[in-house]
């Protein structure tokens, strides 16, 4: 799980690094709540797989759906 966390937070860091002249984008990424909550849900899904497999799969689906929804903060910062 550590590598996934580093990769996920690495993406947000890379976005900030790739656009250093765009402070609005860095502010829009903020503290990356979506990334942090995804890791928590993934951990819960892994632990839950031994108790209730279907519920565990549902948690993975929740994370996938969450990432399909665009982050409005980023959209707003890029269009302004």
MMTF fields as JSON, N, C-alpha, C and O atoms, coordinates in Angstrom:
{
  "mmtfVersion": "1.0.0",
  "mmtfProducer": "UNKNOWN",
  "numBonds": 319,
  "numAtoms": 320,
  "numGroups": 80,
  "numChains": 1,
  "numModels": 1,
  "chainsPerModel": [1],
  "groupsPerChain": [80],
  "chainIdList": ["A"],
  "bondAtomList": [4, 2, 8, 6, 12, 10, 16, 14, 20, 18, 24, 22, 28, 26, 32, 30, 36, 34, 40, 38, 44, 42, 48, 46, 52, 50, 56, 54, 60, 58, 64, 62, 68, 66, 72, 70, 76, 74, 80, 78, 84, 82, 88, 86, 92, 90, 96, 94, 100, 98, 104, 102, 108, 106, 112, 110, 116, 114, 120, 118, 124, 122, 128, 126, 132, 130, 136, 134, 140, 138, 144, 142, 148, 146, 152, 150, 156, 154, 160, 158, 164, 162, 168, 166, 172, 170, 176, 174, 180, 178, 184, 182, 188, 186, 192, 190, 196, 194, 200, 198, 204, 202, 208, 206, 212, 210, 216, 214, 220, 218, 224, 222, 228, 226, 232, 230, 236, 234, 240, 238, 244, 242, 248, 246, 252, 250, 256, 254, 260, 258, 264, 262, 268, 266, 272, 270, 276, 274, 280, 278, 284, 282, 288, 286, 292, 290, 296, 294, 300, 298, 304, 302, 308, 306, 312, 310, 316, 314],
  "bondOrderList": [1, 1, 1, 1, 1, 1, 1, 1, 1, 1, 1, 1, 1, 1, 1, 1, 1, 1, 1, 1, 1, 1, 1, 1, 1, 1, 1, 1, 1, 1, 1, 1, 1, 1, 1, 1, 1, 1, 1, 1, 1, 1, 1, 1, 1, 1, 1, 1, 1, 1, 1, 1, 1, 1, 1, 1, 1, 1, 1, 1, 1, 1, 1, 1, 1, 1, 1, 1, 1, 1, 1, 1, 1, 1, 1, 1, 1, 1, 1],
  "groupList": [{"groupName": "UNK", "atomNameList": ["N", "CA", "C", "O"], "elementList": ["N", "C", "C", "O"], "formalChargeList": [0, 0, 0, 0], "bondAtomList": [1, 0, 2, 1, 3, 2], "bondOrderList": [1, 1, 2], "singleLetterCode": "X", "chemCompType": "L-PEPTIDE LINKING"}],
  "groupTypeList": [0, 0, 0, 0, 0, 0, 0, 0, 0, 0, 0, 0, 0, 0, 0, 0, 0, 0, 0, 0, 0, 0, 0, 0, 0, 0, 0, 0, 0, 0, 0, 0, 0, 0, 0, 0, 0, 0, 0, 0, 0, 0, 0, 0, 0, 0, 0, 0, 0, 0, 0, 0, 0, 0, 0, 0, 0, 0, 0, 0, 0, 0, 0, 0, 0, 0, 0, 0, 0, 0, 0, 0, 0, 0, 0, 0, 0, 0, 0, 0],
  "groupIdList": [1, 2, 3, 4, 5, 6, 7, 8, 9, 10, 11, 12, 13, 14, 15, 16, 17, 18, 19, 20, 21, 22, 23, 24, 25, 26, 27, 28, 29, 30, 31, 32, 33, 34, 35, 36, 37, 38, 39, 40, 41, 42, 43, 44, 45, 46, 47, 48, 49, 50, 51, 52, 53, 54, 55, 56, 57, 58, 59, 60, 61, 62, 63, 64, 65, 66, 67, 68, 69, 70, 71, 72, 73, 74, 75, 76, 77, 78, 79, 80],
  "secStructList": [7, 2, 2, 2, 2, 2, 2, 2, 2, 2, 2, 2, 2, 2, 2, 2, 2, 2, 6, 6, 6, 7, 2, 2, 2, 2, 2, 2, 2, 6, 6, 7, 2, 2, 2, 2, 2, 2, 2, 2, 2, 2, 2, 2, 2, 2, 2, 2, 6, 6, 6, 7, 2, 2, 2, 2, 2, 2, 2, 2, 2, 2, 2, 2, 2, 2, 2, 2, 1, 7, 7, 2, 2, 2, 2, 2, 2, 2, 2, 7],
  "xCoordList": [0.828, 0.0, 0.873, 0.432, 2.056, 2.926, 3.277, 3.323, 3.525, 3.871, 2.702, 2.895, 1.495, 0.321, 0.152, -0.153, 0.355, 0.215, 1.247, 0.923, 2.481, 3.516, 3.196, 3.414, 2.679, 2.335, 1.208, 1.247, 0.209, -0.942, -0.543, -0.926, 0.211, 0.65, 1.712, 1.87, 2.43, 3.42, 2.785, 3.349, 1.604, 0.903, 0.552, 0.78, 0.007, -0.335, 0.919, 0.897, 2.0, 3.257, 3.797, 4.304, 3.69, 4.168, 3.345, 3.878, 2.051, 1.211, 1.664, 1.781, 1.916, 2.384, 3.731, 3.949, 4.634, 5.966, 5.911, 6.701, 4.991, 4.936, 4.388, 4.61, 3.683, 3.1, 3.507, 2.635, 4.82, 5.231, 4.75, 4.608, 4.5, 4.042, 2.529, 1.976, 1.859, 0.404, 0.017, -0.333, 0.078, -0.255, -1.726, -2.082, -2.585, -3.999, -4.194, -5.019, -3.438, -3.539, -3.052, -3.68, -1.953, -1.443, -2.444, -2.636, -3.076, -4.085, -5.303, -5.921, -5.659, -6.822, -6.575, -7.483, -5.365, -5.036, -5.111, -5.557, -4.67, -4.789, -4.154, -3.024, -4.889, -4.334, -4.651, -4.358, -5.238, -5.522, -6.399, -6.051, -7.534, -8.463, -8.917, -9.012, -9.194, -9.678, -8.634, -8.983, -7.382, -6.322, -6.178, -5.988, -6.266, -6.114, -7.29, -7.091, -8.506, -9.668, -9.697, -10.192, -9.169, -9.102, -8.23, -8.57, -7.12, -6.226, -6.905, -6.757, -7.641, -8.371, -9.422, -9.569, -10.154, -11.178, -10.544, -11.065, -9.427, -8.724, -8.298, -8.463, -7.754, -7.33, -8.522, -8.422, -9.64, -10.85, -11.322, -11.75, -11.249, -11.676, -10.792, -11.281, -9.506, -8.591, -8.897, -8.93, -9.118, -9.44, -10.798, -10.987, -11.732, -13.091, -13.236, -14.213, -12.292, -12.404, -12.484, -13.075, -11.905, -11.935, -13.26, -13.567, -14.037, -15.302, -16.483, -17.361, -16.499, -17.623, -17.082, -16.84, -16.898, -16.263, -17.044, -16.453, -18.343, -19.147, -19.055, -18.969, -19.074, -18.935, -17.551, -17.403, -16.556, -15.202, -15.137, -14.535, -15.749, -15.787, -16.54, -16.167, -17.586, -18.35, -17.481, -17.599, -16.617, -15.723, -14.753, -14.471, -14.24, -13.376, -14.141, -13.593, -15.405, -16.232, -16.458, -16.466, -16.641, -16.829, -15.599, -15.731, -14.428, -13.205, -13.109, -12.763, -13.413, -13.337, -14.308, -13.95, -15.513, -16.515, -16.084, -16.274, -15.506, -15.028, -14.008, -14.025, -13.125, -12.095, -12.615, -11.957, -13.786, -14.378, -15.013, -15.186, -15.355, -15.957, -14.848, -13.958, -14.886, -13.829, -13.814, -14.854, -12.645, -12.492, -12.806, -12.073, -13.865, -14.31, -13.321, -13.232, -12.579, -11.604, -10.556, -10.163, -10.11, -9.089, -9.686, -9.061, -10.895, -11.549, -11.697, -11.414, -12.132, -12.319, -10.999, -10.938, -9.942, -8.672, -8.07, -7.359, -8.332, -7.768, -8.536, -7.969, -9.8, -10.604, -10.606, -11.199, -9.96, -9.953, -8.605, -8.407],
  "yCoordList": [-1.188, 0.0, 1.252, 2.296, 1.183, 2.351, 2.891, 4.105, 2.0, 2.443, 3.143, 4.123, 2.64, 3.283, 4.682, 5.623, 4.812, 6.121, 7.094, 8.238, 6.637, 7.512, 7.895, 9.037, 6.945, 7.244, 8.25, 9.182, 8.063, 8.961, 10.373, 11.338, 10.502, 11.823, 12.369, 13.583, 11.488, 11.915, 12.606, 13.549, 12.13, 12.751, 14.199, 15.099, 14.417, 15.791, 16.658, 17.812, 16.109, 16.858, 17.167, 18.261, 16.21, 16.422, 17.497, 18.298, 17.502, 18.539, 19.91, 20.845, 20.026, 21.314, 21.704, 22.869, 20.727, 21.01, 21.375, 22.198, 20.776, 21.021, 22.403, 22.907, 23.008, 24.332, 25.289, 25.817, 25.529, 26.382, 27.822, 28.53, 28.26, 29.627, 29.762, 30.837, 28.67, 28.685, 28.413, 27.284, 29.439, 29.224, 28.88, 28.294, 29.246, 28.896, 27.385, 26.833, 26.723, 25.27, 24.609, 23.671, 25.084, 24.537, 24.748, 23.871, 25.9, 26.167, 25.283, 24.853, 25.005, 24.162, 22.721, 22.055, 22.252, 20.897, 20.844, 19.856, 21.913, 22.03, 20.885, 20.492, 20.346, 19.277, 17.902, 16.899, 17.826, 16.579, 15.65, 14.496, 16.175, 15.405, 14.132, 13.077, 14.226, 13.055, 11.936, 10.764, 12.287, 11.282, 10.644, 9.432, 11.451, 10.93, 10.041, 8.987, 10.447, 9.641, 8.343, 7.324, 8.378, 7.159, 6.111, 4.928, 6.534, 5.598, 4.985, 3.792, 5.797, 5.292, 4.269, 3.224, 4.568, 3.639, 2.359, 1.27, 2.472, 1.273, 0.393, -0.826, 1.002, 0.242, -0.46, -1.613, 0.239, -0.371, -1.527, -2.559, -1.367, -2.43, -3.661, -4.789, -3.452, -4.586, -5.331, -6.561, -4.597, -5.249, -5.933, -6.992, -5.339, -5.859, -7.081, -7.82, -7.303, -8.422, -9.768, -10.719, -9.845, -11.091, -11.292, -12.399, -10.225, -10.292, -10.329, -11.184, -9.401, -9.292, -8.861, -7.676, -9.807, -9.558, -8.566, -7.683, -8.705, -7.831, -6.373, -5.469, -6.151, -4.789, -4.225, -3.035, -5.08, -4.659, -4.205, -3.176, -4.964, -4.589, -3.276, -2.458, -3.08, -1.835, -0.639, 0.427, -0.808, 0.299, 0.633, 1.804, -0.393, -0.138, 0.614, 1.509, 0.252, 0.944, 2.402, 3.284, 2.654, 4.029, 4.875, 6.011, 4.333, 5.078, 5.327, 6.428, 4.314, 4.478, 5.555, 6.398, 5.528, 6.531, 7.919, 8.901, 7.995, 9.279, 9.897, 11.106, 9.077, 9.609, 9.907, 10.612, 9.382, 9.728, 11.117, 11.746, 11.589, 12.903, 13.952, 13.916, 14.882, 15.895, 16.771, 17.023, 17.221, 18.11, 19.529, 20.096, 20.089, 21.41, 22.503, 23.506, 22.329, 23.366, 23.51, 24.623, 22.389, 22.435, 23.014, 23.845, 22.583, 23.119, 24.633, 25.337, 25.137, 26.578, 27.332, 28.407, 26.772, 27.477, 27.517, 28.467, 26.519, 26.507, 27.424, 27.902, 27.676, 28.508, 29.972, 30.802, 30.303, 31.706, 32.31, 33.483],
  "zCoordList": [0.0, 0.0, 0.0, -0.481, 0.507, 0.569, -0.803, -1.002, -1.751, -3.092, -3.776, -4.495, -3.552, -4.14, -3.579, -4.311, -2.268, -1.63, -2.19, -2.509, -2.307, -2.86, -4.298, -4.702, -5.071, -6.465, -6.538, -7.342, -5.701, -5.716, -5.307, -5.968, -4.24, -3.809, -4.749, -4.874, -5.401, -6.381, -7.573, -8.128, -7.965, -9.089, -8.757, -9.565, -7.583, -7.183, -7.133, -7.559, -6.618, -6.568, -7.95, -8.196, -8.842, -10.223, -10.932, -11.7, -10.664, -11.27, -10.795, -11.588, -9.498, -8.955, -9.568, -9.902, -9.716, -10.26, -11.736, -12.199, -12.479, -13.916, -14.258, -15.359, -13.329, -13.559, -12.437, -11.746, -12.233, -11.115, -11.259, -10.262, -12.488, -12.693, -12.555, -12.785, -12.18, -12.042, -10.586, -10.241, -9.734, -8.321, -8.1, -7.077, -9.064, -8.918, -8.972, -8.242, -9.833, -9.929, -8.646, -8.156, -8.107, -6.846, -5.722, -4.879, -5.711, -4.685, -4.882, -3.908, -6.144, -6.418, -5.972, -5.476, -6.147, -5.694, -4.18, -3.597, -3.559, -2.108, -1.365, -1.653, -0.401, 0.422, -0.132, 0.52, -1.312, -2.014, -1.181, -0.933, -0.76, 0.072, -0.627, 0.001, -1.916, -2.649, -2.635, -2.496, -2.774, -2.734, -1.368, -1.257, -0.339, 1.02, 1.41, 2.014, 1.074, 1.44, 0.632, 1.113, -0.589, -1.394, -0.727, -0.723, -0.171, 0.505, 1.723, 1.988, 2.454, 3.627, 3.196, 3.831, 2.116, 1.644, 1.122, 1.362, 0.412, -0.055, 1.121, 1.076, 2.166, 3.34, 3.984, 4.402, 4.061, 4.631, 3.755, 4.271, 2.452, 1.543, 1.669, 1.607, 1.844, 2.008, 3.291, 3.305, 4.362, 5.637, 5.585, 6.184, 4.879, 4.83, 3.934, 4.056, 3.046, 2.112, 2.846, 2.334, 4.015, 4.772, 5.506, 5.947, 5.633, 6.357, 5.396, 5.512, 4.448, 3.523, 2.159, 1.93, 1.274, -0.013, -0.87, -1.491, -0.904, -1.748, -1.298, -2.129, -0.01, 0.51, 0.199, -0.082, 0.254, -0.092, -1.553, -1.862, -2.431, -3.855, -4.046, -4.887, -3.272, -3.366, -2.991, -3.595, -2.006, -1.627, -2.752, -3.003, -3.432, -4.587, -5.671, -6.314, -5.873, -6.867, -6.475, -7.334, -5.19, -4.711, -5.049, -5.507, -4.827, -5.138, -6.643, -7.072, -7.435, -8.893, -9.368, -10.191, -8.859, -9.249, -8.794, -9.511, -7.609, -7.096, -8.045, -8.276, -8.594, -9.479, -10.875, -11.639, -11.221, -12.512, -12.481, -13.525, -11.306, -11.152, -11.167, -10.317, -12.114, -12.177, -10.93, -10.321, -10.569, -9.428, -9.888, -10.698, -9.387, -9.837, -9.485, -10.193, -8.409, -8.035, -9.131, -9.481, -9.668, -10.734, -12.0, -12.659, -12.348, -13.531, -13.446, -14.415, -12.305, -12.142, -12.236, -12.833, -11.649, -11.657, -13.054, -13.383, -13.881, -15.224, -16.169, -17.152, -15.897, -16.784, -16.373, -17.063, -15.27, -14.829, -15.007, -14.691]
}
